[in-house]
């Protein structure tokens, strides 16, 4: 299924808002799903992660109507690298026994979201060269 950049940006903004709220308000629950013990240090990092997700929410909501451009391309490629990097790290932490199988849900979302942005960029590039 091919998503438009607008639809994908709105979905990403909503997902980032949800993650900002969960990381900010219920970090113990999220960490527990990954079999990671909550600590003061983990809480500090969770609150900082929440703010980063809030920033991504605003960015992707604001660029939802952006036409194909170098800015949109940079955001998409940067987000792909971030998603796939997080997926690789999450999978590695699971393999090494540092996180439980709950992290694989996040890995799946990160792989899929990175692939969705990759596909959207590929289609945009094809349309640009055809047009």
N, CA, C and O atoms as a GROMACS GRO file, in nm:
protein
  524
    1UNK      N    1   0.084  -0.118   0.000
    1UNK     CA    2   0.000   0.000   0.000
    1UNK      C    3   0.089   0.124   0.000
    1UNK      O    4   0.176   0.140   0.086
    2UNK      N    5   0.066   0.210  -0.096
    2UNK     CA    6   0.144   0.334  -0.107
    2UNK      C    7   0.072   0.447  -0.035
    2UNK      O    8  -0.044   0.476  -0.064
    3UNK      N    9   0.141   0.511   0.057
    3UNK     CA   10   0.086   0.626   0.130
    3UNK      C   11   0.139   0.754   0.069
    3UNK      O   12   0.253   0.760   0.023
    4UNK      N   13   0.056   0.856   0.069
    4UNK     CA   14   0.104   0.988   0.027
    4UNK      C   15   0.192   1.046   0.136
    4UNK      O   16   0.184   1.006   0.252
    5UNK      N   17   0.277   1.140   0.099
    5UNK     CA   18   0.361   1.204   0.199
    5UNK      C   19   0.275   1.271   0.306
    5UNK      O   20   0.308   1.267   0.424
    6UNK      N   21   0.166   1.332   0.265
    6UNK     CA   22   0.075   1.398   0.360
    6UNK      C   23   0.020   1.298   0.462
    6UNK      O   24   0.025   1.324   0.583
    7UNK      N   25  -0.033   1.187   0.414
    7UNK     CA   26  -0.089   1.086   0.504
    7UNK      C   27   0.018   1.030   0.597
    7UNK      O   28  -0.004   1.015   0.717
    8UNK      N   29   0.134   1.000   0.540
    8UNK     CA   30   0.245   0.946   0.619
    8UNK      C   31   0.293   1.047   0.723
    8UNK      O   32   0.325   1.008   0.836
    9UNK      N   33   0.298   1.174   0.689
    9UNK     CA   34   0.340   1.278   0.783
    9UNK      C   35   0.240   1.293   0.898
    9UNK      O   36   0.279   1.308   1.014
   10UNK      N   37   0.111   1.289   0.864
   10UNK     CA   38   0.008   1.300   0.969
   10UNK      C   39   0.014   1.179   1.062
   10UNK      O   40   0.005   1.194   1.183
   11UNK      N   41   0.029   1.058   1.004
   11UNK     CA   42   0.041   0.938   1.086
   11UNK      C   43   0.164   0.946   1.176
   11UNK      O   44   0.158   0.915   1.295
   12UNK      N   45   0.276   0.989   1.119
   12UNK     CA   46   0.401   1.001   1.196
   12UNK      C   47   0.386   1.103   1.308
   12UNK      O   48   0.433   1.080   1.419
   13UNK      N   49   0.322   1.216   1.279
   13UNK     CA   50   0.300   1.318   1.382
   13UNK      C   51   0.215   1.262   1.495
   13UNK      O   52   0.246   1.284   1.612
   14UNK      N   53   0.109   1.190   1.461
   14UNK     CA   54   0.022   1.132   1.564
   14UNK      C   55   0.096   1.028   1.646
   14UNK      O   56   0.083   1.023   1.768
   15UNK      N   57   0.174   0.943   1.580
   15UNK     CA   58   0.252   0.842   1.651
   15UNK      C   59   0.354   0.906   1.743
   15UNK      O   60   0.373   0.862   1.856
   16UNK      N   61   0.421   1.011   1.696
   16UNK     CA   62   0.520   1.081   1.779
   16UNK      C   63   0.454   1.150   1.898
   16UNK      O   64   0.511   1.154   2.006
   17UNK      N   65   0.334   1.204   1.878
   17UNK     CA   66   0.260   1.264   1.991
   17UNK      C   67   0.227   1.157   2.095
   17UNK      O   68   0.245   1.179   2.214
   18UNK      N   69   0.179   1.042   2.049
   18UNK     CA   70   0.149   0.932   2.141
   18UNK      C   71   0.274   0.888   2.217
   18UNK      O   72   0.269   0.870   2.338
   19UNK      N   73   0.384   0.873   2.145
   19UNK     CA   74   0.508   0.832   2.211
   19UNK      C   75   0.559   0.938   2.308
   19UNK      O   76   0.613   0.905   2.414
   20UNK      N   77   0.543   1.067   2.274
   20UNK     CA   78   0.583   1.174   2.365
   20UNK      C   79   0.503   1.165   2.495
   20UNK      O   80   0.559   1.180   2.604
   21UNK      N   81   0.374   1.140   2.483
   21UNK     CA   82   0.289   1.130   2.602
   21UNK      C   83   0.325   1.007   2.686
   21UNK      O   84   0.336   1.015   2.808
   22UNK      N   85   0.344   0.893   2.619
   22UNK     CA   86   0.377   0.770   2.693
   22UNK      C   87   0.513   0.782   2.760
   22UNK      O   88   0.526   0.750   2.879
   23UNK      N   89   0.615   0.828   2.686
   23UNK     CA   90   0.748   0.843   2.745
   23UNK      C   91   0.748   0.947   2.858
   23UNK      O   92   0.820   0.934   2.956
   24UNK      N   93   0.666   1.050   2.842
   24UNK     CA   94   0.664   1.156   2.942
   24UNK      C   95   0.581   1.124   3.065
   24UNK      O   96   0.616   1.167   3.175
   25UNK      N   97   0.473   1.049   3.048
   25UNK     CA   98   0.379   1.025   3.158
   25UNK      C   99   0.390   0.883   3.216
   25UNK      O  100   0.370   0.864   3.336
   26UNK      N  101   0.420   0.784   3.131
   26UNK     CA  102   0.422   0.645   3.176
   26UNK      C  103   0.550   0.571   3.136
   26UNK      O  104   0.542   0.462   3.079
   27UNK      N  105   0.665   0.628   3.165
   27UNK     CA  106   0.789   0.560   3.121
   27UNK      C  107   0.808   0.424   3.188
   27UNK      O  108   0.865   0.333   3.127
   28UNK      N  109   0.762   0.409   3.313
   28UNK     CA  110   0.778   0.279   3.381
   28UNK      C  111   0.707   0.169   3.304
   28UNK      O  112   0.759   0.058   3.290
   29UNK      N  113   0.586   0.200   3.255
   29UNK     CA  114   0.508   0.101   3.181
   29UNK      C  115   0.578   0.063   3.052
   29UNK      O  116   0.589  -0.055   3.018
   30UNK      N  117   0.625   0.164   2.979
   30UNK     CA  118   0.691   0.136   2.851
   30UNK      C  119   0.818   0.055   2.872
   30UNK      O  120   0.844  -0.042   2.800
   31UNK      N  121   0.897   0.094   2.969
   31UNK     CA  122   1.020   0.020   2.997
   31UNK      C  123   0.989  -0.123   3.041
   31UNK      O  124   1.062  -0.216   3.007
   32UNK      N  125   0.881  -0.141   3.117
   32UNK     CA  126   0.843  -0.275   3.162
   32UNK      C  127   0.807  -0.365   3.044
   32UNK      O  128   0.832  -0.485   3.048
   33UNK      N  129   0.748  -0.307   2.938
   33UNK     CA  130   0.715  -0.389   2.820
   33UNK      C  131   0.841  -0.439   2.751
   33UNK      O  132   0.837  -0.538   2.677
   34UNK      N  133   0.952  -0.372   2.775
   34UNK     CA  134   1.080  -0.414   2.717
   34UNK      C  135   1.164  -0.490   2.820
   34UNK      O  136   1.281  -0.521   2.793
   35UNK      N  137   1.107  -0.520   2.936
   35UNK     CA  138   1.178  -0.589   3.045
   35UNK      C  139   1.301  -0.511   3.090
   35UNK      O  140   1.406  -0.569   3.118
   36UNK      N  141   1.286  -0.379   3.098
   36UNK     CA  142   1.393  -0.292   3.145
   36UNK      C  143   1.347  -0.228   3.275
   36UNK      O  144   1.238  -0.172   3.281
   37UNK      N  145   1.430  -0.236   3.378
   37UNK     CA  146   1.395  -0.182   3.509
   37UNK      C  147   1.400  -0.029   3.508
   37UNK      O  148   1.494   0.031   3.453
   38UNK      N  149   1.299   0.033   3.568
   38UNK     CA  150   1.296   0.178   3.578
   38UNK      C  151   1.396   0.223   3.685
   38UNK      O  152   1.409   0.160   3.789
   39UNK      N  153   1.465   0.333   3.658
   39UNK     CA  154   1.557   0.394   3.752
   39UNK      C  155   1.548   0.545   3.734
   39UNK      O  156   1.484   0.592   3.640
   40UNK      N  157   1.614   0.620   3.822
   40UNK     CA  158   1.616   0.765   3.806
   40UNK      C  159   1.681   0.804   3.674
   40UNK      O  160   1.637   0.898   3.608
   41UNK      N  161   1.785   0.733   3.637
   41UNK     CA  162   1.853   0.761   3.510
   41UNK      C  163   1.761   0.730   3.391
   41UNK      O  164   1.752   0.808   3.296
   42UNK      N  165   1.693   0.616   3.398
   42UNK     CA  166   1.599   0.581   3.290
   42UNK      C  167   1.486   0.684   3.282
   42UNK      O  168   1.443   0.718   3.172
   43UNK      N  169   1.438   0.732   3.396
   43UNK     CA  170   1.334   0.834   3.398
   43UNK      C  171   1.381   0.965   3.335
   43UNK      O  172   1.307   1.029   3.260
   44UNK      N  173   1.503   1.004   3.366
   44UNK     CA  174   1.561   1.125   3.306
   44UNK      C  175   1.566   1.111   3.154
   44UNK      O  176   1.525   1.202   3.081
   45UNK      N  177   1.617   0.997   3.106
   45UNK     CA  178   1.626   0.976   2.962
   45UNK      C  179   1.487   0.968   2.899
   45UNK      O  180   1.468   1.017   2.788
   46UNK      N  181   1.392   0.907   2.967
   46UNK     CA  182   1.256   0.896   2.914
   46UNK      C  183   1.194   1.035   2.894
   46UNK      O  184   1.131   1.060   2.791
   47UNK      N  185   1.212   1.124   2.990
   47UNK     CA  186   1.157   1.259   2.975
   47UNK      C  187   1.224   1.335   2.861
   47UNK      O  188   1.159   1.411   2.790
   48UNK      N  189   1.352   1.314   2.843
   48UNK     CA  190   1.422   1.379   2.732
   48UNK      C  191   1.376   1.321   2.597
   48UNK      O  192   1.361   1.394   2.499
   49UNK      N  193   1.356   1.192   2.593
   49UNK     CA  194   1.305   1.128   2.472
   49UNK      C  195   1.164   1.180   2.440
   49UNK      O  196   1.130   1.200   2.324
   50UNK      N  197   1.083   1.202   2.544
   50UNK     CA  198   0.948   1.254   2.524
   50UNK      C  199   0.952   1.389   2.452
   50UNK      O  200   0.871   1.414   2.362
   51UNK      N  201   1.044   1.474   2.490
   51UNK     CA  202   1.054   1.606   2.426
   51UNK      C  203   1.099   1.591   2.280
   51UNK      O  204   1.051   1.664   2.193
   52UNK      N  205   1.190   1.499   2.254
   52UNK     CA  206   1.232   1.476   2.115
   52UNK      C  207   1.115   1.427   2.030
   52UNK      O  208   1.099   1.470   1.915
   53UNK      N  209   1.034   1.337   2.084
   53UNK     CA  210   0.916   1.291   2.010
   53UNK      C  211   0.816   1.404   1.990
   53UNK      O  212   0.752   1.411   1.886
   54UNK      N  213   0.801   1.491   2.088
   54UNK     CA  214   0.712   1.606   2.072
   54UNK      C  215   0.762   1.697   1.959
   54UNK      O  216   0.682   1.748   1.880
   55UNK      N  217   0.893   1.717   1.952
   55UNK     CA  218   0.950   1.800   1.845
   55UNK      C  219   0.925   1.735   1.708
   55UNK      O  220   0.889   1.805   1.612
   56UNK      N  221   0.944   1.604   1.698
   56UNK     CA  222   0.917   1.535   1.572
   56UNK      C  223   0.770   1.545   1.533
   56UNK      O  224   0.738   1.557   1.415
   57UNK      N  225   0.682   1.539   1.632
   57UNK     CA  226   0.539   1.555   1.607
   57UNK      C  227   0.512   1.689   1.538
   57UNK      O  228   0.443   1.694   1.437
   58UNK      N  229   0.565   1.795   1.593
   58UNK     CA  230   0.544   1.928   1.537
   58UNK      C  231   0.604   1.938   1.397
   58UNK      O  232   0.540   1.991   1.306
   59UNK      N  233   0.725   1.887   1.379
   59UNK     CA  234   0.791   1.894   1.249
   59UNK      C  235   0.709   1.823   1.142
   59UNK      O  236   0.680   1.881   1.038
   60UNK      N  237   0.670   1.699   1.169
   60UNK     CA  238   0.598   1.624   1.065
   60UNK      C  239   0.457   1.677   1.042
   60UNK      O  240   0.405   1.668   0.931
   61UNK      N  241   0.396   1.733   1.145
   61UNK     CA  242   0.264   1.793   1.123
   61UNK      C  243   0.277   1.919   1.036
   61UNK      O  244   0.195   1.943   0.948
   62UNK      N  245   0.379   1.997   1.061
   62UNK     CA  246   0.397   2.123   0.986
   62UNK      C  247   0.439   2.101   0.841
   62UNK      O  248   0.410   2.185   0.756
   63UNK      N  249   0.508   1.991   0.809
   63UNK     CA  250   0.552   1.968   0.671
   63UNK      C  251   0.456   1.880   0.592
   63UNK      O  252   0.486   1.842   0.479
   64UNK      N  253   0.342   1.847   0.649
   64UNK     CA  254   0.250   1.753   0.586
   64UNK      C  255   0.207   1.796   0.446
   64UNK      O  256   0.179   1.711   0.361
   65UNK      N  257   0.201   1.926   0.418
   65UNK     CA  258   0.156   1.976   0.288
   65UNK      C  259   0.272   2.016   0.197
   65UNK      O  260   0.250   2.072   0.090
   66UNK      N  261   0.393   1.989   0.240
   66UNK     CA  262   0.512   2.028   0.162
   66UNK      C  263   0.517   1.950   0.031
   66UNK      O  264   0.502   1.827   0.029
   67UNK      N  265   0.538   2.021  -0.077
   67UNK     CA  266   0.556   1.957  -0.208
   67UNK      C  267   0.695   1.894  -0.212
   67UNK      O  268   0.780   1.928  -0.130
   68UNK      N  269   0.718   1.803  -0.305
   68UNK     CA  270   0.853   1.746  -0.316
   68UNK      C  271   0.958   1.857  -0.326
   68UNK      O  272   0.947   1.946  -0.410
   69UNK      N  273   1.058   1.850  -0.239
   69UNK     CA  274   1.161   1.952  -0.232
   69UNK      C  275   1.283   1.895  -0.161
   69UNK      O  276   1.274   1.788  -0.100
   70UNK      N  277   1.396   1.964  -0.168
   70UNK     CA  278   1.513   1.917  -0.094
   70UNK      C  279   1.488   1.911   0.057
   70UNK      O  280   1.543   1.825   0.125
   71UNK      N  281   1.407   2.001   0.110
   71UNK     CA  282   1.377   1.999   0.254
   71UNK      C  283   1.299   1.874   0.290
   71UNK      O  284   1.332   1.804   0.386
   72UNK      N  285   1.195   1.846   0.213
   72UNK     CA  286   1.114   1.726   0.238
   72UNK      C  287   1.199   1.600   0.223
   72UNK      O  288   1.186   1.505   0.301
   73UNK      N  289   1.286   1.599   0.124
   73UNK     CA  290   1.374   1.484   0.103
   73UNK      C  291   1.470   1.466   0.222
   73UNK      O  292   1.491   1.354   0.268
   74UNK      N  293   1.526   1.576   0.270
   74UNK     CA  294   1.617   1.569   0.385
   74UNK      C  295   1.546   1.517   0.509
   74UNK      O  296   1.601   1.433   0.582
   75UNK      N  297   1.425   1.565   0.535
   75UNK     CA  298   1.348   1.516   0.649
   75UNK      C  299   1.319   1.366   0.637
   75UNK      O  300   1.332   1.290   0.732
   76UNK      N  301   1.279   1.327   0.518
   76UNK     CA  302   1.246   1.186   0.496
   76UNK      C  303   1.368   1.096   0.514
   76UNK      O  304   1.362   0.996   0.584
   77UNK      N  305   1.478   1.133   0.449
   77UNK     CA  306   1.599   1.049   0.461
   77UNK      C  307   1.654   1.049   0.603
   77UNK      O  308   1.700   0.945   0.651
   78UNK      N  309   1.650   1.162   0.669
   78UNK     CA  310   1.694   1.167   0.807
   78UNK      C  311   1.609   1.080   0.898
   78UNK      O  312   1.661   1.011   0.986
   79UNK      N  313   1.478   1.083   0.876
   79UNK     CA  314   1.388   1.001   0.957
   79UNK      C  315   1.408   0.852   0.926
   79UNK      O  316   1.399   0.768   1.016
   80UNK      N  317   1.434   0.819   0.799
   80UNK     CA  318   1.462   0.679   0.764
   80UNK      C  319   1.586   0.628   0.837
   80UNK      O  320   1.586   0.519   0.895
   81UNK      N  321   1.692   0.708   0.835
   81UNK     CA  322   1.816   0.669   0.904
   81UNK      C  323   1.788   0.650   1.053
   81UNK      O  324   1.835   0.553   1.114
   82UNK      N  325   1.712   0.742   1.112
   82UNK     CA  326   1.678   0.730   1.254
   82UNK      C  327   1.597   0.605   1.284
   82UNK      O  328   1.626   0.534   1.379
   83UNK      N  329   1.494   0.579   1.202
   83UNK     CA  330   1.410   0.461   1.224
   83UNK      C  331   1.489   0.333   1.211
   83UNK      O  332   1.483   0.245   1.297
   84UNK      N  333   1.564   0.323   1.102
   84UNK     CA  334   1.639   0.199   1.080
   84UNK      C  335   1.754   0.183   1.179
   84UNK      O  336   1.787   0.071   1.217
   85UNK      N  337   1.813   0.293   1.222
   85UNK     CA  338   1.916   0.286   1.325
   85UNK      C  339   1.859   0.238   1.458
   85UNK      O  340   1.918   0.154   1.525
   86UNK      N  341   1.742   0.292   1.495
   86UNK     CA  342   1.676   0.248   1.619
   86UNK      C  343   1.636   0.101   1.610
   86UNK      O  344   1.648   0.027   1.707
   87UNK      N  345   1.589   0.059   1.492
   87UNK     CA  346   1.551  -0.081   1.474
   87UNK      C  347   1.672  -0.173   1.492
   87UNK      O  348   1.664  -0.276   1.558
   88UNK      N  349   1.784  -0.134   1.432
   88UNK     CA  350   1.906  -0.216   1.445
   88UNK      C  351   1.953  -0.221   1.590
   88UNK      O  352   1.990  -0.327   1.641
   89UNK      N  353   1.951  -0.106   1.657
   89UNK     CA  354   1.991  -0.104   1.798
   89UNK      C  355   1.897  -0.186   1.884
   89UNK      O  356   1.942  -0.263   1.969
   90UNK      N  357   1.768  -0.171   1.862
   90UNK     CA  358   1.670  -0.247   1.940
   90UNK      C  359   1.685  -0.396   1.921
   90UNK      O  360   1.679  -0.472   2.018
   91UNK      N  361   1.704  -0.439   1.796
   91UNK     CA  362   1.723  -0.580   1.768
   91UNK      C  363   1.851  -0.632   1.833
   91UNK      O  364   1.854  -0.741   1.889
   92UNK      N  365   1.956  -0.551   1.825
   92UNK     CA  366   2.082  -0.590   1.889
   92UNK      C  367   2.070  -0.600   2.040
   92UNK      O  368   2.125  -0.693   2.100
   93UNK      N  369   1.999  -0.507   2.101
   93UNK     CA  370   1.980  -0.513   2.247
   93UNK      C  371   1.899  -0.636   2.286
   93UNK      O  372   1.924  -0.697   2.390
   94UNK      N  373   1.800  -0.673   2.203
   94UNK     CA  374   1.722  -0.793   2.230
   94UNK      C  375   1.810  -0.918   2.217
   94UNK      O  376   1.805  -1.007   2.302
   95UNK      N  377   1.891  -0.923   2.109
   95UNK     CA  378   1.980  -1.038   2.090
   95UNK      C  379   2.079  -1.053   2.204
   95UNK      O  380   2.111  -1.165   2.244
   96UNK      N  381   2.127  -0.941   2.257
   96UNK     CA  382   2.224  -0.944   2.367
   96UNK      C  383   2.160  -0.963   2.503
   96UNK      O  384   2.230  -0.970   2.604
   97UNK      N  385   2.028  -0.972   2.508
   97UNK     CA  386   1.960  -0.995   2.635
   97UNK      C  387   1.942  -0.871   2.720
   97UNK      O  388   1.909  -0.883   2.838
   98UNK      N  389   1.964  -0.753   2.664
   98UNK     CA  390   1.949  -0.629   2.739
   98UNK      C  391   1.806  -0.577   2.739
   98UNK      O  392   1.772  -0.489   2.818
   99UNK      N  393   1.723  -0.631   2.652
   99UNK     CA  394   1.582  -0.592   2.644
   99UNK      C  395   1.501  -0.717   2.613
   99UNK      O  396   1.549  -0.810   2.549
  100UNK      N  397   1.377  -0.716   2.661
  100UNK     CA  398   1.289  -0.830   2.639
  100UNK      C  399   1.225  -0.827   2.501
  100UNK      O  400   1.248  -0.734   2.423
  101UNK      N  401   1.145  -0.927   2.472
  101UNK     CA  402   1.083  -0.938   2.339
  101UNK      C  403   0.985  -0.825   2.307
  101UNK      O  404   0.950  -0.806   2.190
  102UNK      N  405   0.941  -0.750   2.406
  102UNK     CA  406   0.853  -0.636   2.381
  102UNK      C  407   0.916  -0.531   2.292
  102UNK      O  408   0.845  -0.457   2.223
  103UNK      N  409   1.047  -0.523   2.292
  103UNK     CA  410   1.115  -0.423   2.208
  103UNK      C  411   1.100  -0.456   2.060
  103UNK      O  412   1.116  -0.369   1.975
  104UNK      N  413   1.068  -0.581   2.029
  104UNK     CA  414   1.053  -0.620   1.889
  104UNK      C  415   0.932  -0.553   1.824
  104UNK      O  416   0.929  -0.535   1.702
  105UNK      N  417   0.832  -0.515   1.903
  105UNK     CA  418   0.720  -0.439   1.849
  105UNK      C  419   0.769  -0.303   1.800
  105UNK      O  420   0.732  -0.258   1.691
  106UNK      N  421   0.853  -0.238   1.880
  106UNK     CA  422   0.910  -0.110   1.840
  106UNK      C  423   0.997  -0.129   1.716
  106UNK      O  424   0.991  -0.048   1.623
  107UNK      N  425   1.076  -0.234   1.713
  107UNK     CA  426   1.162  -0.263   1.598
  107UNK      C  427   1.077  -0.278   1.472
  107UNK      O  428   1.113  -0.225   1.367
  108UNK      N  429   0.967  -0.348   1.481
  108UNK     CA  430   0.878  -0.366   1.368
  108UNK      C  431   0.821  -0.234   1.317
  108UNK      O  432   0.819  -0.209   1.197
  109UNK      N  433   0.776  -0.150   1.410
  109UNK     CA  434   0.724  -0.018   1.371
  109UNK      C  435   0.833   0.066   1.306
  109UNK      O  436   0.807   0.135   1.207
  110UNK      N  437   0.954   0.062   1.362
  110UNK     CA  438   1.064   0.142   1.308
  110UNK      C  439   1.102   0.097   1.166
  110UNK      O  440   1.126   0.180   1.079
  111UNK      N  441   1.106  -0.033   1.145
  111UNK     CA  442   1.135  -0.084   1.011
  111UNK      C  443   1.027  -0.043   0.912
  111UNK      O  444   1.056   0.003   0.802
  112UNK      N  445   0.901  -0.059   0.954
  112UNK     CA  446   0.789  -0.027   0.865
  112UNK      C  447   0.782   0.122   0.834
  112UNK      O  448   0.758   0.162   0.720
  113UNK      N  449   0.802   0.205   0.936
  113UNK     CA  450   0.794   0.349   0.914
  113UNK      C  451   0.909   0.398   0.825
  113UNK      O  452   0.888   0.482   0.738
  114UNK      N  453   1.028   0.345   0.847
  114UNK     CA  454   1.140   0.379   0.759
  114UNK      C  455   1.114   0.336   0.616
  114UNK      O  456   1.144   0.409   0.522
  115UNK      N  457   1.058   0.217   0.599
  115UNK     CA  458   1.025   0.168   0.465
  115UNK      C  459   0.916   0.253   0.400
  115UNK      O  460   0.923   0.279   0.280
  116UNK      N  461   0.817   0.296   0.476
  116UNK     CA  462   0.710   0.381   0.422
  116UNK      C  463   0.768   0.514   0.371
  116UNK      O  464   0.730   0.560   0.263
  117UNK      N  465   0.859   0.575   0.447
  117UNK     CA  466   0.920   0.699   0.401
  117UNK      C  467   1.010   0.673   0.279
  117UNK      O  468   1.016   0.756   0.188
  118UNK      N  469   1.080   0.560   0.277
  118UNK     CA  470   1.163   0.525   0.162
  118UNK      C  471   1.077   0.512   0.037
  118UNK      O  472   1.111   0.566  -0.068
  119UNK      N  473   0.966   0.440   0.048
  119UNK     CA  474   0.878   0.420  -0.065
  119UNK      C  475   0.817   0.552  -0.113
  119UNK      O  476   0.805   0.575  -0.233
  120UNK      N  477   0.778   0.637  -0.019
  120UNK     CA  478   0.722   0.767  -0.055
  120UNK      C  479   0.825   0.852  -0.129
  120UNK      O  480   0.792   0.918  -0.227
  121UNK      N  481   0.949   0.850  -0.084
  121UNK     CA  482   1.055   0.926  -0.151
  121UNK      C  483   1.084   0.869  -0.289
  121UNK      O  484   1.109   0.944  -0.383
  122UNK      N  485   1.082   0.737  -0.301
  122UNK     CA  486   1.108   0.673  -0.430
  122UNK      C  487   1.000   0.712  -0.531
  122UNK      O  488   1.031   0.746  -0.646
  123UNK      N  489   0.875   0.709  -0.489
  123UNK     CA  490   0.766   0.746  -0.579
  123UNK      C  491   0.776   0.894  -0.616
  123UNK      O  492   0.753   0.930  -0.732
  124UNK      N  493   0.809   0.980  -0.520
  124UNK     CA  494   0.826   1.124  -0.549
  124UNK      C  495   0.936   1.146  -0.651
  124UNK      O  496   0.922   1.229  -0.741
  125UNK      N  497   1.046   1.073  -0.638
  125UNK     CA  498   1.158   1.087  -0.732
  125UNK      C  499   1.118   1.040  -0.871
  125UNK      O  500   1.155   1.101  -0.971
  126UNK      N  501   1.041   0.931  -0.878
  126UNK     CA  502   0.996   0.881  -1.008
  126UNK      C  503   0.903   0.980  -1.076
  126UNK      O  504   0.913   1.003  -1.196
  127UNK      N  505   0.813   1.041  -0.998
  127UNK     CA  506   0.721   1.140  -1.053
  127UNK      C  507   0.797   1.264  -1.101
  127UNK      O  508   0.762   1.324  -1.203
  128UNK      N  509   0.901   1.302  -1.026
  128UNK     CA  510   0.980   1.420  -1.061
  128UNK      C  511   1.055   1.398  -1.192
  128UNK      O  512   1.062   1.488  -1.275
  129UNK      N  513   1.112   1.279  -1.210
  129UNK     CA  514   1.188   1.253  -1.333
  129UNK      C  515   1.095   1.230  -1.452
  129UNK      O  516   1.132   1.258  -1.566
  130UNK      N  517   0.975   1.180  -1.426
  130UNK     CA  518   0.878   1.159  -1.536
  130UNK      C  519   0.813   1.288  -1.580
  130UNK      O  520   0.771   1.303  -1.694
  131UNK      N  521   0.804   1.383  -1.485
  131UNK     CA  522   0.733   1.507  -1.512
  131UNK      C  523   0.819   1.611  -1.564
  131UNK      O  524   0.773   1.722  -1.592
   0.00000   0.00000   0.00000
